[in-house]
Amino acid sequence: MFCIFSFFQASCQAFLLAIKRVVDTRIVSTTRRLFARSEEPVSVSSTMASAS
């Protein structure tokens, strides 16, 4: 009986860890996407003379 309970507990912990990793991955992905959208475009002016 104890062996069955300990197997169930281990598989439950593995399942919860897998769910936690998926949630963490989604949070990081969403955060990166929000920061990517909020960046202001940077204007770059060239100091090199034109060849034409």
VMD Tcl script that builds the backbone (N, CA, C; Angstrom):
set m [mol new atoms 156]
animate dup $m
set s [atomselect $m all]
$s set {name element resname resid chain x y z} {
  {N N MET 1 A 0.828 -1.200 0.000}
  {CA C MET 1 A 0.000 0.000 0.000}
  {C C MET 1 A 0.871 1.261 0.000}
  {N N PHE 2 A 1.911 1.282 0.834}
  {CA C PHE 2 A 2.787 2.450 0.917}
  {C C PHE 2 A 3.481 2.689 -0.417}
  {N N CYS 3 A 3.854 1.612 -1.098}
  {CA C CYS 3 A 4.543 1.731 -2.386}
  {C C CYS 3 A 3.634 2.414 -3.421}
  {N N ILE 4 A 2.373 2.055 -3.436}
  {CA C ILE 4 A 1.422 2.657 -4.375}
  {C C ILE 4 A 1.246 4.142 -4.056}
  {N N PHE 5 A 1.133 4.478 -2.768}
  {CA C PHE 5 A 0.960 5.868 -2.364}
  {C C PHE 5 A 2.181 6.695 -2.745}
  {N N SER 6 A 3.371 6.146 -2.519}
  {CA C SER 6 A 4.577 6.908 -2.835}
  {C C SER 6 A 4.727 7.085 -4.345}
  {N N PHE 7 A 4.320 6.103 -5.148}
  {CA C PHE 7 A 4.347 6.247 -6.608}
  {C C PHE 7 A 3.378 7.339 -7.050}
  {N N PHE 8 A 2.176 7.351 -6.468}
  {CA C PHE 8 A 1.179 8.356 -6.811}
  {C C PHE 8 A 1.673 9.749 -6.436}
  {N N GLN 9 A 2.303 9.865 -5.278}
  {CA C GLN 9 A 2.810 11.159 -4.830}
  {C C GLN 9 A 3.910 11.661 -5.774}
  {N N ALA 10 A 4.805 10.776 -6.195}
  {CA C ALA 10 A 5.892 11.166 -7.097}
  {C C ALA 10 A 5.341 11.602 -8.452}
  {N N SER 11 A 4.368 10.868 -8.979}
  {CA C SER 11 A 3.810 11.240 -10.278}
  {C C SER 11 A 3.006 12.532 -10.174}
  {N N CYS 12 A 2.367 12.761 -9.053}
  {CA C CYS 12 A 1.623 14.000 -8.840}
  {C C CYS 12 A 2.591 15.183 -8.781}
  {N N GLN 13 A 3.707 15.011 -8.101}
  {CA C GLN 13 A 4.706 16.081 -8.022}
  {C C GLN 13 A 5.285 16.382 -9.403}
  {N N ALA 14 A 5.544 15.353 -10.194}
  {CA C ALA 14 A 6.069 15.550 -11.547}
  {C C ALA 14 A 5.047 16.292 -12.411}
  {N N PHE 15 A 3.779 15.946 -12.251}
  {CA C PHE 15 A 2.713 16.605 -13.000}
  {C C PHE 15 A 2.624 18.085 -12.627}
  {N N LEU 16 A 2.673 18.384 -11.336}
  {CA C LEU 16 A 2.607 19.778 -10.884}
  {C C LEU 16 A 3.822 20.574 -11.359}
  {N N LEU 17 A 4.991 19.947 -11.358}
  {CA C LEU 17 A 6.196 20.616 -11.847}
  {C C LEU 17 A 6.070 20.934 -13.341}
  {N N ALA 18 A 5.520 19.996 -14.107}
  {CA C ALA 18 A 5.335 20.226 -15.543}
  {C C ALA 18 A 4.372 21.384 -15.784}
  {N N ILE 19 A 3.288 21.448 -15.030}
  {CA C ILE 19 A 2.329 22.548 -15.174}
  {C C ILE 19 A 2.984 23.868 -14.808}
  {N N LYS 20 A 3.772 23.881 -13.740}
  {CA C LYS 20 A 4.449 25.109 -13.309}
  {C C LYS 20 A 5.403 25.604 -14.399}
  {N N ARG 21 A 6.104 24.699 -15.049}
  {CA C ARG 21 A 7.039 25.098 -16.108}
  {C C ARG 21 A 6.294 25.684 -17.303}
  {N N VAL 22 A 5.140 25.118 -17.645}
  {CA C VAL 22 A 4.343 25.644 -18.756}
  {C C VAL 22 A 3.847 27.047 -18.421}
  {N N VAL 23 A 3.361 27.244 -17.203}
  {CA C VAL 23 A 2.869 28.561 -16.789}
  {C C VAL 23 A 4.008 29.568 -16.798}
  {N N ASP 24 A 5.173 29.189 -16.266}
  {CA C ASP 24 A 6.327 30.092 -16.257}
  {C C ASP 24 A 6.734 30.470 -17.679}
  {N N THR 25 A 6.731 29.504 -18.586}
  {CA C THR 25 A 7.107 29.764 -19.976}
  {C C THR 25 A 6.137 30.747 -20.622}
  {N N ARG 26 A 4.851 30.588 -20.345}
  {CA C ARG 26 A 3.852 31.500 -20.919}
  {C C ARG 26 A 4.010 32.908 -20.362}
  {N N ILE 27 A 4.304 33.026 -19.079}
  {CA C ILE 27 A 4.489 34.349 -18.467}
  {C C ILE 27 A 5.693 35.045 -19.091}
  {N N VAL 28 A 6.792 34.322 -19.247}
  {CA C VAL 28 A 7.998 34.908 -19.844}
  {C C VAL 28 A 7.721 35.320 -21.286}
  {N N SER 29 A 7.027 34.482 -22.039}
  {CA C SER 29 A 6.714 34.787 -23.433}
  {C C SER 29 A 5.843 36.036 -23.540}
  {N N THR 30 A 4.827 36.132 -22.694}
  {CA C THR 30 A 3.945 37.300 -22.706}
  {C C THR 30 A 4.701 38.556 -22.315}
  {N N THR 31 A 5.558 38.459 -21.317}
  {CA C THR 31 A 6.336 39.614 -20.870}
  {C C THR 31 A 7.259 40.098 -21.974}
  {N N ARG 32 A 7.926 39.187 -22.649}
  {CA C ARG 32 A 8.817 39.569 -23.751}
  {C C ARG 32 A 8.043 40.255 -24.866}
  {N N ARG 33 A 6.865 39.727 -25.172}
  {CA C ARG 33 A 6.050 40.306 -26.236}
  {C C ARG 33 A 5.609 41.723 -25.866}
  {N N LEU 34 A 5.228 41.942 -24.620}
  {CA C LEU 34 A 4.806 43.272 -24.184}
  {C C LEU 34 A 5.959 44.263 -24.246}
  {N N PHE 35 A 7.141 43.839 -23.811}
  {CA C PHE 35 A 8.297 44.733 -23.867}
  {C C PHE 35 A 8.699 45.025 -25.306}
  {N N ALA 36 A 8.566 44.052 -26.190}
  {CA C ALA 36 A 8.924 44.254 -27.589}
  {C C ALA 36 A 7.994 45.282 -28.232}
  {N N ARG 37 A 6.730 45.282 -27.847}
  {CA C ARG 37 A 5.776 46.235 -28.413}
  {C C ARG 37 A 5.971 47.636 -27.853}
  {N N SER 38 A 6.459 47.746 -26.630}
  {CA C SER 38 A 6.536 49.052 -25.985}
  {C C SER 38 A 7.794 49.835 -26.340}
  {N N GLU 39 A 8.721 49.227 -27.038}
  {CA C GLU 39 A 9.944 49.941 -27.404}
  {C C GLU 39 A 9.641 51.002 -28.451}
  {N N GLU 40 A 10.204 52.175 -28.271}
  {CA C GLU 40 A 10.032 53.268 -29.225}
  {C C GLU 40 A 11.015 53.090 -30.379}
  {N N PRO 41 A 10.591 53.375 -31.600}
  {CA C PRO 41 A 11.531 53.298 -32.721}
  {C C PRO 41 A 12.619 54.363 -32.582}
  {N N VAL 42 A 13.813 53.998 -32.950}
  {CA C VAL 42 A 14.949 54.908 -32.818}
  {C C VAL 42 A 15.294 55.446 -34.197}
  {N N SER 43 A 15.413 56.751 -34.293}
  {CA C SER 43 A 15.782 57.384 -35.557}
  {C C SER 43 A 17.299 57.379 -35.680}
  {N N VAL 44 A 17.802 56.934 -36.827}
  {CA C VAL 44 A 19.244 56.877 -37.051}
  {C C VAL 44 A 19.567 57.762 -38.241}
  {N N SER 45 A 20.450 58.711 -38.028}
  {CA C SER 45 A 20.866 59.563 -39.148}
  {C C SER 45 A 22.303 59.209 -39.512}
  {N N SER 46 A 22.555 59.105 -40.783}
  {CA C SER 46 A 23.875 58.721 -41.256}
  {C C SER 46 A 24.789 59.939 -41.322}
  {N N THR 47 A 26.042 59.749 -40.927}
  {CA C THR 47 A 27.025 60.834 -41.006}
  {C C THR 47 A 27.936 60.661 -42.213}
  {N N MET 48 A 27.718 59.593 -42.988}
  {CA C MET 48 A 28.551 59.359 -44.170}
  {C C MET 48 A 28.009 60.159 -45.353}
  {N N ALA 49 A 28.888 60.654 -46.179}
  {CA C ALA 49 A 28.483 61.394 -47.373}
  {C C ALA 49 A 27.886 60.440 -48.391}
  {N N SER 50 A 26.911 60.905 -49.108}
  {CA C SER 50 A 26.267 60.091 -50.127}
  {C C SER 50 A 27.189 59.942 -51.337}
  {N N ALA 51 A 27.173 58.762 -51.975}
  {CA C ALA 51 A 28.031 58.501 -53.134}
  {C C ALA 51 A 27.446 59.081 -54.412}
  {N N SER 52 A 26.175 59.448 -54.414}
  {CA C SER 52 A 25.555 59.928 -55.656}
  {C C SER 52 A 25.664 61.412 -55.865}
}
mol reanalyze $m
mol bondsrecalc $m
mol representation Tube
mol addrep $m
